[in-house]
Amino acid sequence: MTAQPSPNLRHPLSDLLDERRLPHSWCPGCGIGIALGAILRAVKRRIDEGYLTKDKVVLITGIGCSARAALYVSFDSAHTIHGRAIPFATGVKLAKPWLSVMVFGGDGDIAGIGGNHLLHAARRNMDLLVFMISNLVYAMTGGQVAPTTPRGLYTTTTPHGNPERPVNVIKLVASQNPNYVARASATHPPLIETYTYKALGMEGFRFIEIISMCPEVFGRHIGYNDPVALYKAIKSKTKVKANPSLDEADYDWNHGWVLGEFVVNENPGYLRMIGRGVGP
Ligand SMILES: Cc1ncc(C[n+]2csc(CCOP(=O)(O)OP(=O)(O)O)c2C)c(N)n1
């Protein structure tokens, strides 16, 4: 007989999850749930400490595997249009400045189709916390090459290897000098939690890239048939650095990614600049 869980046993994040929606749709070995879990732990800490209340937290997403996160949280959220999460979130923040507005999306969503919005939200130092899940492909639609796919890698649409240089989104966002630009990885959940906790306490535009594993439509194309092998490969290619320079944000598949905080500023956010209050 299989042991049944005690009815009194609750998931530590149950207060923030809409358990009616579970199980979620992410594949075994996917990094998106790991990232969302770490982010929610940071939100929970801020709530438990009295800095935030659940009714003042909002999660806006576009479309894609990552964007499905909006369905699984039990606080206010909106699952909007591919690439347009940042403009929706900007509208929410301008209409209700007291809300703490987060955006969560894939690299195709945030840096591909939504790349223009990303640039201008960063330029404005708009009071948003944006998470970009870099699983290095357009996952939901079958693993097409994304703007972040490292050069040379095989994807559904680059059967001879990706000939293009990827966009370095850390440098792109940092060029607009917003308040926070950091890179973490789903292979390092405590780092995601630490950066999120810190960013939740700041104003202005805050951007956290999270390198993530997509075993199903990324890993398989480059020879990792086992999700654990892809996880270990990405873990071995990521290293945490204190105060890295922006040039250290460059990456390729062989040398991997430097994780760390690339930009930390305390400039006034957009809401303060236009005299609409400060808000978290
Ligand atoms: C305007 C528009 N273009 C294209 C699509 C098709 N589409 C849906 S999900 C998706 C890929 C999403 O990839 P990404 O944003 O990287 O997120 P992931 O699935 O990898 O988490 C695409 C191209 C769409 N829904 N809307």
The ligand as an ORCA input file, in Angstrom:
! r2SCAN-3c Opt
* xyz 1 1
  C       2.453     37.302    -31.077
  C       2.768     35.841    -30.954
  N       3.749     35.314    -31.693
  C       4.058     34.000    -31.566
  C       3.340     33.214    -30.710
  C       3.664     31.752    -30.620
  N       4.376     31.416    -29.422
  C       3.741     30.979    -28.319
  S       4.796     30.529    -27.099
  C       6.126     30.939    -28.050
  C       7.531     30.677    -27.587
  C       7.808     31.157    -26.210
  O       9.189     31.086    -25.983
  P       9.825     31.840    -24.754
  O       9.248     33.181    -24.651
  O      11.304     31.754    -24.866
  O       9.265     31.051    -23.510
  P       9.478     29.521    -23.080
  O       8.358     28.756    -23.716
  O      10.826     29.104    -23.587
  O       9.398     29.583    -21.594
  C       5.735     31.424    -29.298
  C       6.665     31.845    -30.371
  C       2.316     33.805    -29.950
  N       1.616     33.114    -29.055
  N       2.045     35.119    -30.089
*
